[in-house]
Amino acid sequence: MEETLGSGWGKNLWFVGSEFTVADIQLSFPLEMAALRAGLDISQPKLMGFLDRIHARPAYRRALERGRAYELLN
């Protein structure tokens, strides 16, 4: 997954290209899980940057405000 971000033209901030798509939302959930679970290392800079961009989106923050933070299998 690390190689997919920034591959091709080298400028992709999202998984399908330069634009945010539903594919990015779908891929955010397994990455969130990997970030929370011990033994799974997603410390690759592009993947962490991807999660940072997802978390910085205004719609993501509004969803957390409305529904509260979620916990994945803690």
PDB file of N, H, CA, C and O in Angstrom:
ATOM      1  N   MET A   1       0.819  -1.183   0.000  1.00  0.00           N
ATOM      2  CA  MET A   1       0.000   0.000   0.000  1.00  0.00           C
ATOM      3  C   MET A   1       0.868   1.254   0.000  1.00  0.00           C
ATOM      4  O   MET A   1       0.528   2.254  -0.633  1.00  0.00           O
ATOM      5  N   GLU A   2       1.972   1.194   0.702  1.00  0.00           N
ATOM      6  H   GLU A   2       2.248   0.382   1.216  1.00  0.00           H
ATOM      7  CA  GLU A   2       2.889   2.342   0.736  1.00  0.00           C
ATOM      8  C   GLU A   2       3.325   2.729  -0.673  1.00  0.00           C
ATOM      9  O   GLU A   2       3.427   3.911  -1.001  1.00  0.00           O
ATOM     10  N   GLU A   3       3.581   1.718  -1.500  1.00  0.00           N
ATOM     11  H   GLU A   3       3.498   0.757  -1.233  1.00  0.00           H
ATOM     12  CA  GLU A   3       4.051   1.985  -2.860  1.00  0.00           C
ATOM     13  C   GLU A   3       2.958   2.578  -3.745  1.00  0.00           C
ATOM     14  O   GLU A   3       3.262   3.292  -4.701  1.00  0.00           O
ATOM     15  N   THR A   4       1.694   2.295  -3.441  1.00  0.00           N
ATOM     16  H   THR A   4       1.448   1.715  -2.665  1.00  0.00           H
ATOM     17  CA  THR A   4       0.590   2.811  -4.253  1.00  0.00           C
ATOM     18  C   THR A   4       0.472   4.316  -4.121  1.00  0.00           C
ATOM     19  O   THR A   4       0.211   5.009  -5.104  1.00  0.00           O
ATOM     20  N   LEU A   5       0.664   4.829  -2.910  1.00  0.00           N
ATOM     21  H   LEU A   5       0.877   4.267  -2.111  1.00  0.00           H
ATOM     22  CA  LEU A   5       0.590   6.276  -2.697  1.00  0.00           C
ATOM     23  C   LEU A   5       1.838   6.915  -3.290  1.00  0.00           C
ATOM     24  O   LEU A   5       2.964   6.577  -2.923  1.00  0.00           O
ATOM     25  N   GLY A   6       1.623   7.818  -4.187  1.00  0.00           N
ATOM     26  H   GLY A   6       0.708   8.093  -4.485  1.00  0.00           H
ATOM     27  CA  GLY A   6       2.757   8.486  -4.820  1.00  0.00           C
ATOM     28  C   GLY A   6       3.331   7.724  -5.994  1.00  0.00           C
ATOM     29  O   GLY A   6       4.339   8.139  -6.565  1.00  0.00           O
ATOM     30  N   SER A   7       2.703   6.604  -6.369  1.00  0.00           N
ATOM     31  H   SER A   7       1.884   6.267  -5.905  1.00  0.00           H
ATOM     32  CA  SER A   7       3.212   5.854  -7.520  1.00  0.00           C
ATOM     33  C   SER A   7       2.689   6.465  -8.811  1.00  0.00           C
ATOM     34  O   SER A   7       1.986   7.475  -8.788  1.00  0.00           O
ATOM     35  N   GLY A   8       3.016   5.881  -9.880  1.00  0.00           N
ATOM     36  H   GLY A   8       3.587   5.060  -9.899  1.00  0.00           H
ATOM     37  CA  GLY A   8       2.568   6.410 -11.166  1.00  0.00           C
ATOM     38  C   GLY A   8       3.229   7.741 -11.451  1.00  0.00           C
ATOM     39  O   GLY A   8       4.407   7.797 -11.805  1.00  0.00           O
ATOM     40  N   TRP A   9       2.476   8.803 -11.297  1.00  0.00           N
ATOM     41  H   TRP A   9       1.519   8.758 -11.009  1.00  0.00           H
ATOM     42  CA  TRP A   9       3.004  10.136 -11.552  1.00  0.00           C
ATOM     43  C   TRP A   9       3.803  10.656 -10.373  1.00  0.00           C
ATOM     44  O   TRP A   9       4.456  11.694 -10.479  1.00  0.00           O
ATOM     45  N   GLY A  10       3.760   9.950  -9.247  1.00  0.00           N
ATOM     46  H   GLY A  10       3.229   9.107  -9.161  1.00  0.00           H
ATOM     47  CA  GLY A  10       4.533  10.375  -8.088  1.00  0.00           C
ATOM     48  C   GLY A  10       3.907  11.506  -7.304  1.00  0.00           C
ATOM     49  O   GLY A  10       4.534  12.051  -6.395  1.00  0.00           O
ATOM     50  N   LYS A  11       2.674  11.873  -7.641  1.00  0.00           N
ATOM     51  H   LYS A  11       2.164  11.430  -8.380  1.00  0.00           H
ATOM     52  CA  LYS A  11       2.033  12.997  -6.982  1.00  0.00           C
ATOM     53  C   LYS A  11       0.711  12.608  -6.329  1.00  0.00           C
ATOM     54  O   LYS A  11      -0.010  13.478  -5.840  1.00  0.00           O
ATOM     55  N   ASN A  12       0.384  11.330  -6.311  1.00  0.00           N
ATOM     56  H   ASN A  12       0.969  10.624  -6.708  1.00  0.00           H
ATOM     57  CA  ASN A  12      -0.897  10.893  -5.772  1.00  0.00           C
ATOM     58  C   ASN A  12      -0.923  11.014  -4.258  1.00  0.00           C
ATOM     59  O   ASN A  12      -0.124  10.392  -3.558  1.00  0.00           O
ATOM     60  N   LEU A  13      -1.847  11.819  -3.763  1.00  0.00           N
ATOM     61  H   LEU A  13      -2.496  12.324  -4.332  1.00  0.00           H
ATOM     62  CA  LEU A  13      -2.050  11.909  -2.323  1.00  0.00           C
ATOM     63  C   LEU A  13      -3.055  10.874  -1.858  1.00  0.00           C
ATOM     64  O   LEU A  13      -3.121  10.556  -0.671  1.00  0.00           O
ATOM     65  N   TRP A  14      -3.838  10.347  -2.790  1.00  0.00           N
ATOM     66  H   TRP A  14      -3.784  10.606  -3.754  1.00  0.00           H
ATOM     67  CA  TRP A  14      -4.890   9.387  -2.479  1.00  0.00           C
ATOM     68  C   TRP A  14      -4.629   8.101  -3.249  1.00  0.00           C
ATOM     69  O   TRP A  14      -3.777   8.072  -4.137  1.00  0.00           O
ATOM     70  N   PHE A  15      -5.352   7.041  -2.918  1.00  0.00           N
ATOM     71  H   PHE A  15      -6.045   7.064  -2.197  1.00  0.00           H
ATOM     72  CA  PHE A  15      -5.059   5.738  -3.510  1.00  0.00           C
ATOM     73  C   PHE A  15      -5.407   5.636  -4.988  1.00  0.00           C
ATOM     74  O   PHE A  15      -4.736   4.910  -5.722  1.00  0.00           O
ATOM     75  N   VAL A  16      -6.428   6.338  -5.440  1.00  0.00           N
ATOM     76  H   VAL A  16      -6.972   6.927  -4.844  1.00  0.00           H
ATOM     77  CA  VAL A  16      -6.837   6.213  -6.829  1.00  0.00           C
ATOM     78  C   VAL A  16      -6.236   7.308  -7.703  1.00  0.00           C
ATOM     79  O   VAL A  16      -6.302   7.225  -8.929  1.00  0.00           O
ATOM     80  N   GLY A  17      -5.664   8.309  -7.100  1.00  0.00           N
ATOM     81  H   GLY A  17      -5.610   8.377  -6.103  1.00  0.00           H
ATOM     82  CA  GLY A  17      -5.065   9.385  -7.879  1.00  0.00           C
ATOM     83  C   GLY A  17      -4.951  10.653  -7.057  1.00  0.00           C
ATOM     84  O   GLY A  17      -4.710  10.608  -5.850  1.00  0.00           O
ATOM     85  N   SER A  18      -5.123  11.762  -7.711  1.00  0.00           N
ATOM     86  H   SER A  18      -5.318  11.798  -8.691  1.00  0.00           H
ATOM     87  CA  SER A  18      -4.940  13.049  -7.040  1.00  0.00           C
ATOM     88  C   SER A  18      -6.203  13.534  -6.343  1.00  0.00           C
ATOM     89  O   SER A  18      -6.150  14.496  -5.576  1.00  0.00           O
ATOM     90  N   GLU A  19      -7.340  12.885  -6.594  1.00  0.00           N
ATOM     91  H   GLU A  19      -7.383  12.104  -7.217  1.00  0.00           H
ATOM     92  CA  GLU A  19      -8.611  13.280  -5.991  1.00  0.00           C
ATOM     93  C   GLU A  19      -9.044  12.279  -4.934  1.00  0.00           C
ATOM     94  O   GLU A  19      -8.840  11.075  -5.088  1.00  0.00           O
ATOM     95  N   PHE A  20      -9.639  12.776  -3.868  1.00  0.00           N
ATOM     96  H   PHE A  20      -9.805  13.754  -3.743  1.00  0.00           H
ATOM     97  CA  PHE A  20     -10.207  11.956  -2.803  1.00  0.00           C
ATOM     98  C   PHE A  20     -11.437  11.225  -3.338  1.00  0.00           C
ATOM     99  O   PHE A  20     -12.303  11.841  -3.959  1.00  0.00           O
ATOM    100  N   THR A  21     -11.518   9.899  -3.097  1.00  0.00           N
ATOM    101  H   THR A  21     -10.815   9.398  -2.592  1.00  0.00           H
ATOM    102  CA  THR A  21     -12.648   9.103  -3.576  1.00  0.00           C
ATOM    103  C   THR A  21     -13.154   8.196  -2.468  1.00  0.00           C
ATOM    104  O   THR A  21     -12.562   8.118  -1.391  1.00  0.00           O
ATOM    105  N   VAL A  22     -14.250   7.514  -2.745  1.00  0.00           N
ATOM    106  H   VAL A  22     -14.730   7.577  -3.620  1.00  0.00           H
ATOM    107  CA  VAL A  22     -14.800   6.560  -1.790  1.00  0.00           C
ATOM    108  C   VAL A  22     -13.798   5.429  -1.515  1.00  0.00           C
ATOM    109  O   VAL A  22     -13.826   4.834  -0.437  1.00  0.00           O
ATOM    110  N   ALA A  23     -12.934   5.134  -2.453  1.00  0.00           N
ATOM    111  H   ALA A  23     -12.910   5.617  -3.328  1.00  0.00           H
ATOM    112  CA  ALA A  23     -11.906   4.109  -2.235  1.00  0.00           C
ATOM    113  C   ALA A  23     -11.007   4.488  -1.054  1.00  0.00           C
ATOM    114  O   ALA A  23     -10.583   3.620  -0.291  1.00  0.00           O
ATOM    115  N   ASP A  24     -10.723   5.762  -0.909  1.00  0.00           N
ATOM    116  H   ASP A  24     -11.068   6.467  -1.529  1.00  0.00           H
ATOM    117  CA  ASP A  24      -9.887   6.213   0.206  1.00  0.00           C
ATOM    118  C   ASP A  24     -10.606   6.010   1.534  1.00  0.00           C
ATOM    119  O   ASP A  24      -9.986   5.638   2.530  1.00  0.00           O
ATOM    120  N   ILE A  25     -11.918   6.257   1.547  1.00  0.00           N
ATOM    121  H   ILE A  25     -12.421   6.559   0.737  1.00  0.00           H
ATOM    122  CA  ILE A  25     -12.686   6.017   2.764  1.00  0.00           C
ATOM    123  C   ILE A  25     -12.647   4.534   3.113  1.00  0.00           C
ATOM    124  O   ILE A  25     -12.418   4.167   4.265  1.00  0.00           O
ATOM    125  N   GLN A  26     -12.868   3.695   2.126  1.00  0.00           N
ATOM    126  H   GLN A  26     -13.055   3.993   1.190  1.00  0.00           H
ATOM    127  CA  GLN A  26     -12.859   2.247   2.345  1.00  0.00           C
ATOM    128  C   GLN A  26     -11.499   1.765   2.861  1.00  0.00           C
ATOM    129  O   GLN A  26     -11.440   0.922   3.756  1.00  0.00           O
ATOM    130  N   LEU A  27     -10.424   2.289   2.308  1.00  0.00           N
ATOM    131  H   LEU A  27     -10.472   2.974   1.581  1.00  0.00           H
ATOM    132  CA  LEU A  27      -9.090   1.857   2.715  1.00  0.00           C
ATOM    133  C   LEU A  27      -8.665   2.449   4.058  1.00  0.00           C
ATOM    134  O   LEU A  27      -7.738   1.944   4.692  1.00  0.00           O
ATOM    135  N   SER A  28      -9.326   3.501   4.490  1.00  0.00           N
ATOM    136  H   SER A  28     -10.079   3.911   3.975  1.00  0.00           H
ATOM    137  CA  SER A  28      -8.946   4.100   5.773  1.00  0.00           C
ATOM    138  C   SER A  28      -9.252   3.171   6.946  1.00  0.00           C
ATOM    139  O   SER A  28      -8.525   3.176   7.939  1.00  0.00           O
ATOM    140  N   PHE A  29     -10.313   2.379   6.845  1.00  0.00           N
ATOM    141  H   PHE A  29     -10.904   2.375   6.038  1.00  0.00           H
ATOM    142  CA  PHE A  29     -10.685   1.523   7.972  1.00  0.00           C
ATOM    143  C   PHE A  29      -9.656   0.438   8.273  1.00  0.00           C
ATOM    144  O   PHE A  29      -9.282   0.290   9.436  1.00  0.00           O
ATOM    145  N   PRO A  30      -9.176  -0.331   7.291  1.00  0.00           N
ATOM    146  CA  PRO A  30      -8.136  -1.311   7.621  1.00  0.00           C
ATOM    147  C   PRO A  30      -6.842  -0.651   8.106  1.00  0.00           C
ATOM    148  O   PRO A  30      -6.131  -1.217   8.936  1.00  0.00           O
ATOM    149  N   LEU A  31      -6.536   0.536   7.595  1.00  0.00           N
ATOM    150  H   LEU A  31      -7.114   0.997   6.920  1.00  0.00           H
ATOM    151  CA  LEU A  31      -5.337   1.229   8.073  1.00  0.00           C
ATOM    152  C   LEU A  31      -5.514   1.720   9.509  1.00  0.00           C
ATOM    153  O   LEU A  31      -4.576   1.673  10.305  1.00  0.00           O
ATOM    154  N   GLU A  32      -6.714   2.190   9.836  1.00  0.00           N
ATOM    155  H   GLU A  32      -7.476   2.228   9.189  1.00  0.00           H
ATOM    156  CA  GLU A  32      -6.994   2.573  11.226  1.00  0.00           C
ATOM    157  C   GLU A  32      -6.799   1.373  12.142  1.00  0.00           C
ATOM    158  O   GLU A  32      -6.193   1.488  13.207  1.00  0.00           O
ATOM    159  N   MET A  33      -7.314   0.228  11.726  1.00  0.00           N
ATOM    160  H   MET A  33      -7.807   0.134  10.861  1.00  0.00           H
ATOM    161  CA  MET A  33      -7.179  -0.994  12.522  1.00  0.00           C
ATOM    162  C   MET A  33      -5.708  -1.357  12.689  1.00  0.00           C
ATOM    163  O   MET A  33      -5.267  -1.686  13.790  1.00  0.00           O
ATOM    164  N   ALA A  34      -4.957  -1.296  11.604  1.00  0.00           N
ATOM    165  H   ALA A  34      -5.315  -1.029  10.710  1.00  0.00           H
ATOM    166  CA  ALA A  34      -3.536  -1.631  11.665  1.00  0.00           C
ATOM    167  C   ALA A  34      -2.789  -0.676  12.584  1.00  0.00           C
ATOM    168  O   ALA A  34      -1.863  -1.083  13.287  1.00  0.00           O
ATOM    169  N   ALA A  35      -3.186   0.590  12.582  1.00  0.00           N
ATOM    170  H   ALA A  35      -3.938   0.921  12.012  1.00  0.00           H
ATOM    171  CA  ALA A  35      -2.517   1.577  13.430  1.00  0.00           C
ATOM    172  C   ALA A  35      -2.781   1.305  14.911  1.00  0.00           C
ATOM    173  O   ALA A  35      -1.951   1.628  15.760  1.00  0.00           O
ATOM    174  N   LEU A  36      -3.926   0.716  15.218  1.00  0.00           N
ATOM    175  H   LEU A  36      -4.600   0.454  14.528  1.00  0.00           H
ATOM    176  CA  LEU A  36      -4.292   0.480  16.616  1.00  0.00           C
ATOM    177  C   LEU A  36      -3.852  -0.874  17.151  1.00  0.00           C
ATOM    178  O   LEU A  36      -3.700  -1.035  18.362  1.00  0.00           O
ATOM    179  N   ARG A  37      -3.649  -1.828  16.292  1.00  0.00           N
ATOM    180  H   ARG A  37      -3.773  -1.697  15.308  1.00  0.00           H
ATOM    181  CA  ARG A  37      -3.340  -3.191  16.731  1.00  0.00           C
ATOM    182  C   ARG A  37      -1.828  -3.381  16.910  1.00  0.00           C
ATOM    183  O   ARG A  37      -1.030  -2.986  16.060  1.00  0.00           O
ATOM    184  N   ALA A  38      -1.467  -3.983  18.012  1.00  0.00           N
ATOM    185  H   ALA A  38      -2.114  -4.304  18.703  1.00  0.00           H
ATOM    186  CA  ALA A  38      -0.045  -4.269  18.279  1.00  0.00           C
ATOM    187  C   ALA A  38       0.483  -5.265  17.249  1.00  0.00           C
ATOM    188  O   ALA A  38      -0.227  -6.170  16.810  1.00  0.00           O
ATOM    189  N   GLY A  39       1.721  -5.077  16.886  1.00  0.00           N
ATOM    190  H   GLY A  39       2.297  -4.342  17.243  1.00  0.00           H
ATOM    191  CA  GLY A  39       2.361  -6.005  15.967  1.00  0.00           C
ATOM    192  C   GLY A  39       2.205  -5.649  14.499  1.00  0.00           C
ATOM    193  O   GLY A  39       2.866  -6.247  13.650  1.00  0.00           O
ATOM    194  N   LEU A  40       1.353  -4.698  14.182  1.00  0.00           N
ATOM    195  H   LEU A  40       0.816  -4.212  14.872  1.00  0.00           H
ATOM    196  CA  LEU A  40       1.214  -4.291  12.796  1.00  0.00           C
ATOM    197  C   LEU A  40       1.855  -2.925  12.633  1.00  0.00           C
ATOM    198  O   LEU A  40       1.458  -1.954  13.278  1.00  0.00           O
ATOM    199  N   ASP A  41       2.830  -2.866  11.781  1.00  0.00           N
ATOM    200  H   ASP A  41       3.153  -3.654  11.257  1.00  0.00           H
ATOM    201  CA  ASP A  41       3.598  -1.639  11.606  1.00  0.00           C
ATOM    202  C   ASP A  41       3.174  -0.931  10.334  1.00  0.00           C
ATOM    203  O   ASP A  41       3.404  -1.430   9.232  1.00  0.00           O
ATOM    204  N   ILE A  42       2.553   0.239  10.485  1.00  0.00           N
ATOM    205  H   ILE A  42       2.367   0.645  11.380  1.00  0.00           H
ATOM    206  CA  ILE A  42       2.236   1.037   9.304  1.00  0.00           C
ATOM    207  C   ILE A  42       2.989   2.363   9.399  1.00  0.00           C
ATOM    208  O   ILE A  42       2.473   3.415   9.020  1.00  0.00           O
ATOM    209  N   SER A  43       4.181   2.293   9.896  1.00  0.00           N
ATOM    210  H   SER A  43       4.599   1.439  10.203  1.00  0.00           H
ATOM    211  CA  SER A  43       4.950   3.515  10.101  1.00  0.00           C
ATOM    212  C   SER A  43       5.535   4.087   8.803  1.00  0.00           C
ATOM    213  O   SER A  43       6.288   5.060   8.832  1.00  0.00           O
ATOM    214  N   GLN A  44       5.187   3.484   7.684  1.00  0.00           N
ATOM    215  H   GLN A  44       4.575   2.693   7.660  1.00  0.00           H
ATOM    216  CA  GLN A  44       5.657   4.041   6.427  1.00  0.00           C
ATOM    217  C   GLN A  44       5.107   5.460   6.286  1.00  0.00           C
ATOM    218  O   GLN A  44       3.928   5.690   6.557  1.00  0.00           O
ATOM    219  N   PRO A  45       5.919   6.387   5.876  1.00  0.00           N
ATOM    220  CA  PRO A  45       5.510   7.798   5.864  1.00  0.00           C
ATOM    221  C   PRO A  45       4.314   8.100   4.975  1.00  0.00           C
ATOM    222  O   PRO A  45       3.495   8.947   5.331  1.00  0.00           O
ATOM    223  N   LYS A  46       4.184   7.438   3.833  1.00  0.00           N
ATOM    224  H   LYS A  46       4.849   6.750   3.544  1.00  0.00           H
ATOM    225  CA  LYS A  46       3.058   7.738   2.945  1.00  0.00           C
ATOM    226  C   LYS A  46       1.738   7.256   3.541  1.00  0.00           C
ATOM    227  O   LYS A  46       0.713   7.925   3.402  1.00  0.00           O
ATOM    228  N   LEU A  47       1.758   6.099   4.204  1.00  0.00           N
ATOM    229  H   LEU A  47       2.590   5.556   4.317  1.00  0.00           H
ATOM    230  CA  LEU A  47       0.530   5.606   4.834  1.00  0.00           C
ATOM    231  C   LEU A  47       0.127   6.481   6.010  1.00  0.00           C
ATOM    232  O   LEU A  47      -1.054   6.779   6.186  1.00  0.00           O
ATOM    233  N   MET A  48       1.082   6.887   6.804  1.00  0.00           N
ATOM    234  H   MET A  48       2.041   6.645   6.661  1.00  0.00           H
ATOM    235  CA  MET A  48       0.764   7.760   7.926  1.00  0.00           C
ATOM    236  C   MET A  48       0.279   9.116   7.423  1.00  0.00           C
ATOM    237  O   MET A  48      -0.624   9.708   8.015  1.00  0.00           O
ATOM    238  N   GLY A  49       0.865   9.613   6.343  1.00  0.00           N
ATOM    239  H   GLY A  49       1.599   9.132   5.862  1.00  0.00           H
ATOM    240  CA  GLY A  49       0.404  10.859   5.739  1.00  0.00           C
ATOM    241  C   GLY A  49      -1.018  10.730   5.222  1.00  0.00           C
ATOM    242  O   GLY A  49      -1.816  11.661   5.332  1.00  0.00           O
ATOM    243  N   PHE A  50      -1.329   9.567   4.656  1.00  0.00           N
ATOM    244  H   PHE A  50      -0.681   8.811   4.567  1.00  0.00           H
ATOM    245  CA  PHE A  50      -2.688   9.299   4.191  1.00  0.00           C
ATOM    246  C   PHE A  50      -3.670   9.403   5.354  1.00  0.00           C
ATOM    247  O   PHE A  50      -4.691  10.082   5.241  1.00  0.00           O
ATOM    248  N   LEU A  51      -3.372   8.739   6.469  1.00  0.00           N
ATOM    249  H   LEU A  51      -2.543   8.188   6.560  1.00  0.00           H
ATOM    250  CA  LEU A  51      -4.262   8.809   7.635  1.00  0.00           C
ATOM    251  C   LEU A  51      -4.348  10.226   8.175  1.00  0.00           C
ATOM    252  O   LEU A  51      -5.423  10.665   8.583  1.00  0.00           O
ATOM    253  N   ASP A  52      -3.249  10.940   8.186  1.00  0.00           N
ATOM    254  H   ASP A  52      -2.375  10.583   7.855  1.00  0.00           H
ATOM    255  CA  ASP A  52      -3.279  12.336   8.640  1.00  0.00           C
ATOM    256  C   ASP A  52      -4.205  13.171   7.754  1.00  0.00           C
ATOM    257  O   ASP A  52      -4.953  14.011   8.254  1.00  0.00           O
ATOM    258  N   ARG A  53      -4.154  12.942   6.436  1.00  0.00           N
ATOM    259  H   ARG A  53      -3.545  12.260   6.029  1.00  0.00           H
ATOM    260  CA  ARG A  53      -5.027  13.695   5.527  1.00  0.00           C
ATOM    261  C   ARG A  53      -6.493  13.336   5.734  1.00  0.00           C
ATOM    262  O   ARG A  53      -7.362  14.208   5.691  1.00  0.00           O
ATOM    263  N   ILE A  54      -6.767  12.057   5.958  1.00  0.00           N
ATOM    264  H   ILE A  54      -6.062  11.349   5.993  1.00  0.00           H
ATOM    265  CA  ILE A  54      -8.155  11.631   6.242  1.00  0.00           C
ATOM    266  C   ILE A  54      -8.642  12.329   7.514  1.00  0.00           C
ATOM    267  O   ILE A  54      -9.739  12.885   7.537  1.00  0.00           O
ATOM    268  N   HIS A  55      -7.832  12.298   8.561  1.00  0.00           N
ATOM    269  H   HIS A  55      -6.941  11.846   8.542  1.00  0.00           H
ATOM    270  CA  HIS A  55      -8.220  12.876   9.850  1.00  0.00           C
ATOM    271  C   HIS A  55      -8.376  14.395   9.779  1.00  0.00           C
ATOM    272  O   HIS A  55      -9.128  14.970  10.565  1.00  0.00           O
ATOM    273  N   ALA A  56      -7.692  15.042   8.868  1.00  0.00           N
ATOM    274  H   ALA A  56      -7.081  14.575   8.229  1.00  0.00           H
ATOM    275  CA  ALA A  56      -7.756  16.499   8.744  1.00  0.00           C
ATOM    276  C   ALA A  56      -8.959  16.974   7.924  1.00  0.00           C
ATOM    277  O   ALA A  56      -9.270  18.165   7.911  1.00  0.00           O
ATOM    278  N   ARG A  57      -9.624  16.061   7.251  1.00  0.00           N
ATOM    279  H   ARG A  57      -9.371  15.094   7.262  1.00  0.00           H
ATOM    280  CA  ARG A  57     -10.768  16.463   6.418  1.00  0.00           C
ATOM    281  C   ARG A  57     -11.895  17.006   7.290  1.00  0.00           C
ATOM    282  O   ARG A  57     -12.237  16.392   8.301  1.00  0.00           O
ATOM    283  N   PRO A  58     -12.471  18.131   6.924  1.00  0.00           N
ATOM    284  CA  PRO A  58     -13.552  18.710   7.719  1.00  0.00           C
ATOM    285  C   PRO A  58     -14.728  17.749   7.936  1.00  0.00           C
ATOM    286  O   PRO A  58     -15.307  17.720   9.022  1.00  0.00           O
ATOM    287  N   ALA A  59     -15.082  16.974   6.926  1.00  0.00           N
ATOM    288  H   ALA A  59     -14.612  16.998   6.043  1.00  0.00           H
ATOM    289  CA  ALA A  59     -16.202  16.040   7.069  1.00  0.00           C
ATOM    290  C   ALA A  59     -15.882  14.957   8.099  1.00  0.00           C
ATOM    291  O   ALA A  59     -16.765  14.530   8.843  1.00  0.00           O
ATOM    292  N   TYR A  60     -14.637  14.516   8.145  1.00  0.00           N
ATOM    293  H   TYR A  60     -13.920  14.863   7.540  1.00  0.00           H
ATOM    294  CA  TYR A  60     -14.227  13.509   9.133  1.00  0.00           C
ATOM    295  C   TYR A  60     -14.375  14.087  10.542  1.00  0.00           C
ATOM    296  O   TYR A  60     -14.907  13.430  11.436  1.00  0.00           O
ATOM    297  N   ARG A  61     -13.909  15.300  10.727  1.00  0.00           N
ATOM    298  H   ARG A  61     -13.476  15.834  10.001  1.00  0.00           H
ATOM    299  CA  ARG A  61     -13.990  15.932  12.049  1.00  0.00           C
ATOM    300  C   ARG A  61     -15.444  16.188  12.448  1.00  0.00           C
ATOM    301  O   ARG A  61     -15.808  16.003  13.609  1.00  0.00           O
ATOM    302  N   ARG A  62     -16.275  16.610  11.496  1.00  0.00           N
ATOM    303  H   ARG A  62     -15.979  16.760  10.552  1.00  0.00           H
ATOM    304  CA  ARG A  62     -17.695  16.825  11.800  1.00  0.00           C
ATOM    305  C   ARG A  62     -18.368  15.516  12.194  1.00  0.00           C
ATOM    306  O   ARG A  62     -19.187  15.488  13.113  1.00  0.00           O
ATOM    307  N   ALA A  63     -18.027  14.436  11.504  1.00  0.00           N
ATOM    308  H   ALA A  63     -17.362  14.459  10.758  1.00  0.00           H
ATOM    309  CA  ALA A  63     -18.612  13.129  11.837  1.00  0.00           C
ATOM    310  C   ALA A  63     -18.246  12.713  13.249  1.00  0.00           C
ATOM    311  O   ALA A  63     -19.085  12.175  13.971  1.00  0.00           O
ATOM    312  N   LEU A  64     -17.007  12.954  13.654  1.00  0.00           N
ATOM    313  H   LEU A  64     -16.325  13.392  13.068  1.00  0.00           H
ATOM    314  CA  LEU A  64     -16.611  12.623  15.022  1.00  0.00           C
ATOM    315  C   LEU A  64     -17.344  13.490  16.040  1.00  0.00           C
ATOM    316  O   LEU A  64     -17.726  13.013  17.109  1.00  0.00           O
ATOM    317  N   GLU A  65     -17.538  14.752  15.710  1.00  0.00           N
ATOM    318  H   GLU A  65     -17.228  15.139  14.842  1.00  0.00           H
ATOM    319  CA  GLU A  65     -18.262  15.644  16.615  1.00  0.00           C
ATOM    320  C   GLU A  65     -19.712  15.200  16.783  1.00  0.00           C
ATOM    321  O   GLU A  65     -20.256  15.264  17.885  1.00  0.00           O
ATOM    322  N   ARG A  66     -20.326  14.761  15.718  1.00  0.00           N
ATOM    323  H   ARG A  66     -19.884  14.709  14.823  1.00  0.00           H
ATOM    324  CA  ARG A  66     -21.720  14.357  15.775  1.00  0.00           C
ATOM    325  C   ARG A  66     -21.904  12.988  16.411  1.00  0.00           C
ATOM    326  O   ARG A  66     -22.855  12.768  17.161  1.00  0.00           O
ATOM    327  N   GLY A  67     -21.001  12.078  16.114  1.00  0.00           N
ATOM    328  H   GLY A  67     -20.228  12.257  15.505  1.00  0.00           H
ATOM    329  CA  GLY A  67     -21.183  10.707  16.567  1.00  0.00           C
ATOM    330  C   GLY A  67     -20.258  10.270  17.672  1.00  0.00           C
ATOM    331  O   GLY A  67     -20.461   9.198  18.242  1.00  0.00           O
ATOM    332  N   ARG A  68     -19.258  11.047  17.996  1.00  0.00           N
ATOM    333  H   ARG A  68     -19.093  11.917  17.532  1.00  0.00           H
ATOM    334  CA  ARG A  68     -18.194  10.819  18.966  1.00  0.00           C
ATOM    335  C   ARG A  68     -17.115   9.909  18.372  1.00  0.00           C
ATOM    336  O   ARG A  68     -17.327   9.222  17.373  1.00  0.00           O
ATOM    337  N   ALA A  69     -15.996   9.933  19.004  1.00  0.00           N
ATOM    338  H   ALA A  69     -15.824  10.492  19.816  1.00  0.00           H
ATOM    339  CA  ALA A  69     -14.852   9.140  18.538  1.00  0.00           C
ATOM    340  C   ALA A  69     -15.203   7.656  18.583  1.00  0.00           C
ATOM    341  O   ALA A  69     -16.000   7.224  19.416  1.00  0.00           O
ATOM    342  N   TYR A  70     -14.614   6.893  17.697  1.00  0.00           N
ATOM    343  H   TYR A  70     -13.967   7.244  17.021  1.00  0.00           H
ATOM    344  CA  TYR A  70     -14.872   5.456  17.676  1.00  0.00           C
ATOM    345  C   TYR A  70     -13.642   4.710  18.150  1.00  0.00           C
ATOM    346  O   TYR A  70     -12.518   5.203  18.064  1.00  0.00           O
ATOM    347  N   GLU A  71     -13.878   3.531  18.642  1.00  0.00           N
ATOM    348  H   GLU A  71     -14.791   3.130  18.712  1.00  0.00           H
ATOM    349  CA  GLU A  71     -12.788   2.663  19.080  1.00  0.00           C
ATOM    350  C   GLU A  71     -12.889   1.357  18.315  1.00  0.00           C
ATOM    351  O   GLU A  71     -13.970   0.780  18.196  1.00  0.00           O
ATOM    352  N   LEU A  72     -11.776   0.899  17.805  1.00  0.00           N
ATOM    353  H   LEU A  72     -10.898   1.367  17.901  1.00  0.00           H
ATOM    354  CA  LEU A  72     -11.742  -0.332  17.039  1.00  0.00           C
ATOM    355  C   LEU A  72     -11.140  -1.467  17.853  1.00  0.00           C
ATOM    356  O   LEU A  72      -9.926  -1.519  18.051  1.00  0.00           O
ATOM    357  N   LEU A  73     -11.976  -2.362  18.318  1.00  0.00           N
ATOM    358  H   LEU A  73     -12.962  -2.320  18.156  1.00  0.00           H
ATOM    359  CA  LEU A  73     -11.542  -3.583  19.006  1.00  0.00           C
ATOM    360  C   LEU A  73     -10.457  -3.359  20.058  1.00  0.00           C
ATOM    361  O   LEU A  73      -9.452  -4.069  20.065  1.00  0.00           O
ATOM    362  N   ASN A  74     -10.638  -2.427  20.905  1.00  0.00           N
ATOM    363  H   ASN A  74     -11.455  -1.851  20.900  1.00  0.00           H
ATOM    364  CA  ASN A  74      -9.648  -2.204  21.979  1.00  0.00           C
ATOM    365  C   ASN A  74      -9.785  -3.218  23.078  1.00  0.00           C
ATOM    366  O   ASN A  74      -9.035  -3.177  24.053  1.00  0.00           O
TER     367      ASN A  74
END
